[in-house]
Amino acid sequence: MFDLSGRTALITGGSRGIGLSLAQAFAKAGAAVILNGRDHAALDQAAAAMRDSGSGSVTTAAFDVTDVAAVRAGIAAIEADGTAIDILVNNAGIQRRAPLHEFSDDDWHELMRTNLDSVYFVSKAVAQGMIARGRGKIINIASVQAELARPTIAPYTASKGAIRNLTRGMCADWARFGIQTNAIAPGYFDTPLNKALVEDPTFDAWLKGRTPAGRWGRLEDLHGLATLLASPASDFICGQTMFVDGGVTAVI
């Protein structure tokens, strides 16, 4: 039920962090993996590292997920040789921090283009093929901030809250075509996106005290759920946002 052999997975933001880690998990489960990002060199380095570690089919597709024309061309290029994208992970994302009353309009628009618009653009492009085939898996990477808020990250919180409801909307429109769309909402993970927080002793102590599990998330903590949502085992799970947060959202 958890075997991904014969399936192809496209992961946006796939050259590092959560995206690369999920690509590795899918490859271990038998999937052919396509890493997406804008940095050709970073993608090639990540793909080479995966191949060196024994992963099977790993390729790259460099295009800007915030540019709708580039997305359509990129997906068309992947599918031109008959490749079917069976699994899509919308992982590309950025963070910008400032009090909301000081947040710049440019940063707001950049954050929304990356965290929200890209999910709409890529999912819509990939869904066309999934609808025609009558099956597909879409996994959106949300955040614990889809449920909670903290000072200085209100726009990020807004973008991830929107991802939670967009996931529900995708389910409402696409489940009848055999597409299961769900979201994973990581808590605080030790990733490049959280580097500033991980290296802040005060925040590190607060986070460990606030989290019932008493630690930062590790990338491998996401592997089991992601593989479930990408596999036939989740064929009747749709529209859900699942929190992987060490208990942060369960306690006051």
Sequence and secondary structure as in RCSB ss.txt:
>XXXX:A:sequence
MFDLSGRTALITGGSRGIGLSLAQAFAKAGAAVILNGRDHAALDQAAAAMRDSGSGSVTTAAFDVTDVAAVRAGI
AAIEADGTAIDILVNNAGIQRRAPLHEFSDDDWHELMRTNLDSVYFVSKAVAQGMIARGRGKIINIASVQAELAR
PTIAPYTASKGAIRNLTRGMCADWARFGIQTNAIAPGYFDTPLNKALVEDPTFDAWLKGRTPAGRWGRLEDLHGL
ATLLASPASDFICGQTMFVDGGVTAVI
>XXXX:A:secstr
    TT EEEETTTTSHHHHHHHHHHHHTT EEEEEES HHHHHHHHHHHHHTT S EEEEE  TT HHHHHHHH
HHHHTTT    EEEE         GGG  HHHHHHHHIIIIIHHHHHHHHHHHHHHHHT EEEEEE  GGGT   
TT HHHHHHHHHHHHHHHHHHHHHGGGTEEEEEEEE SB SGGGHHHHT HHHHHHHHHHSTT S B GGGGHHH
HHHHHSGGGTT  S EEEESTTGGG  
